């Protein structure tokens, strides 16, 4: 990835977005799981990862904890959510307590690039459409591999670069989303392998990505416009409309999309 297509974005900048209106707006448009496809996609990744009642799962960049609660309630597993944004961490704890799932689901405030966990702790290390916010994805995959148990899996989905585009468009897409950069599916496979993981599933999910982005655009303009303008002003609404439209157009052109990957840590 050319340095021209990278933003100087780290945890501090991403946290600023999700501490403020950004986190609220994305929940409005995507639901509390804040990833493409919501609950059905969490179920699909759970099946791919082989989550069972005996699994100990780490959800990296867990946000409001929606997937963690779904995993615990549907499989009986235990989940630890890791997120670097204080508002997300606090709200995830509150919602988990309200759901009566605190025995199975806990949350840690921390950095995905320096995970506060011992090596070989988790059966499944998990992420959904959030690792695009992490600047050093090589280190992220290395940390995921470190905290996974021998024989455990790293399973995630993410927004990815899927086709050629100008540097200007790439930077504009990343700037709107506050992504340091987008990885490709092949790039993620290479990073997983360099971390000592064996890739067992590498799946391009981009075919319906534009449809999902269009649904966020529809929700913005048809359902939430008045509320967003009242709360945050017309300029904020106009900027969100412009940004999501740009992403819709890029996804329809096959330039950006989404992928699913499962990789296994070799058994000891």
N, C-alpha and C positions, 0 to 999 in steps of 0.2 A: 504494500500500500504506500503510495507516494506521500511524502510529508505534506505536500500541498493539499491533500485530502483528509488531513487529520486536524481536529480541533484541540486546543489546549483546555480540555475539560476533565475534571476529576470529581471525586466524591463531593467536595464542597459545592461545586456548581450544580450537580444533580440534586443534592439535598435542598438547595435553595428553591428549585422548581417544585419539589414534592412537599416541602414545608409550606409552600404558598398555594396560589390558585391552581398551579399546574396539576397537582395531585388531585384536587377536587374536580377539576374539569375532566381529567382522564377517567375518574370513577363515574362521572355523569355519563360519559359516552360509551364506556366499556364494561361497566359494572364493577363490583368490588374486587373481582379477581384481577382486573387491569391487565388482561392479556387477550390476545385474539382467541375467539371461540369459547371463552368462559369455561363453565363446568364440563361440557363434553370434551374439550381439549385436555383438561386436567385428567379426566378419566382415561382418555386415549394414551396419554404419556404414562400414567400409572400402570396400565397394562403392558406397555412397551418396557417399562423399567422393572416389572415384576414385583411391585409393592405388595406386601402381605401384612397380616396382623403382627408378625414378628419383626418387621422392618423398622429400623431406626433411620429416619430421613432427615437430611439437612436441606432446607429450602433457602438457596442463596439469592439474596435480593427479594425478600419475601413480602415486602410492601405491607398491605393491609391484612395479610394472612389468610385470604380467602382460599387459595389452593391447599394450604396447610390444614385448615379446618375440614375441607372436603375430604382430603386423604385420610385424616384421622376418623372422621365419621363414617366413611364408606368401607375402610379396610381394617380399622382398629389399630393402625400403626401409631408410633410416636413420631412427632415432628418437632424439629427445632428450626425456627425461622431466624435468618440472619439478615439484617438490613441496617443501612448507615444513616437513615433519616429518622430523627427523633419523633416527629409527628406520626409517621407511619408505624414506628415501633410501639408508641403509646396507644395508638388507635387499634392496632392489631391485638394488643393485650386486652384492651377493653372489650372488643368484639368477641374474643375467644372466651373471656370470663362470662359474658352475657349468653354465649352459646353453651356453656357448661362443659367446655372441652379443655379446660386448663390442666387436667391430669395428663392429657395426651399431647398437648400443643403448648410449647413455650417459645419465647422470643429472646434473642440476644441483639443488642445494639453494637454494631461493629463493621469493620471493613472487609469486603470480600477478598481483598488482596493481602490481607494479614489476618486470617481467620483465627479467632481465639479458642481453638479446639485442638485437642491432642491428635496426633496422627492415628490413622486406622480406627476411627470412631463411628463412622456411619455406613450402613448397608447401601444407602442410596443418597447421592448428592444430586440435587434437583434445581432446575431453573426454568422459568417461563417468561420469554419475551422481555428479559431484563438485562441480560449480559451485554447487550448493545450499548448500555450506559457505562461499561467498565473500560477504562483506557488500556490497561495492560492485560489483554486477554490471554497471553502466554502465561503470565504469572497466575491469573485466575484459574486456568486449567491445571496448572501445577499444584495450586492450593487445593483444588477439588480432588485431585489424585492423592494428595498427601493425607487428607482427612477421611478418604474412603477406606473401608476395610479391604484386605486382600480378598479378591473375588467379588467385591462390591461393584456398583455401577454408578456412572455419571450420566444423567439423563436430562436433556434440556431442549427447549425450543428457543428460537431467536429470530429477530428481524435481520435480514441479510441483504447484501448486494448481489444481484442476480444477472445483471446485464450491463453492457457498456453505457457510460454516461459521461458528460463533460465534468471537469473538475468543479466548475461553477455550480452545476446542479447538485453534484454530490455534497458540496459544502453547504448549499442552501438546505438540503434535506436534513443533514446532520445538525445544522445550526438550529433549525426549528425544533427538532426533537431533543437537543442538547446531548447528542451522541458524540463521543470523541471520534469514532469511525464505525463503519459497518464491516463486519467480516463477511467472507463468502462461505458457502457450505464446505467447499474443498479446503479452504483455509482453516476452518474449525477442525476438520478431520486431521489436518497436519498438526495443529496445536495439541489436539488430544493425544495423538501418537507420540509427539515429542515429550509429553508428560508421562509417557509409559503406559498409556491406556490402549486397549484394543477396540477399535470401532466396530460395533456389531450392527448398527443401524444408522444410515445416513440418508435422510428422506427430504426431498424438496416438497414443501407444502404451499408453494407460491401460486398454484392454479386458482385458488379462490381468495387470495390475499386482497386483490382489488375490490372484490365484493364486500369484504369486511370493512375495508377503509371507506368505501362508499356508504356503508351503514352508519359509520361514525359521522360522516358528513351530513347524512340525513338527520341523525339525532341532533346534531348541532343546530342545523337550520330550521328543522320542523318542530322540535320539542323544547330545546333549551335556549333558543336565541333570547327571548325576553328576559329570562332569569339571569343569563350571563351579562347582558347589557345592563340590567338593573344593578347587579352586584359589582361588576368590574369595568363597565363602560363600553361604549361602542368601539373604540380603538382595539381593546382586547379581543372582542368578538371578531372584528375584521381580520386581525392577525391570525387567530386560530382558524378561521375560515380559509384564509389564504394558504396557511401551512398544510392543512389537511387536504385541501384541493390539490396542492402540489404533490403530496404523497399519493393521492388517488391516481393522478395522472402518471406518475412514475411507476406505480405498481401495474397499472393497465398497460403500460408500454414494456413491461417485463424487465424493468431496471432494478427494482427492489422487490423483495418477497420475504419468505419465511421458511425456516428449515427445522427439522427435528433430528436429534442425534442421541444415540445411546452408545456408551463405551464402557468396557469392563476393565477393572484393575486386575492384573494377573493374580492368581491365588499364590499364597506363600509356598 
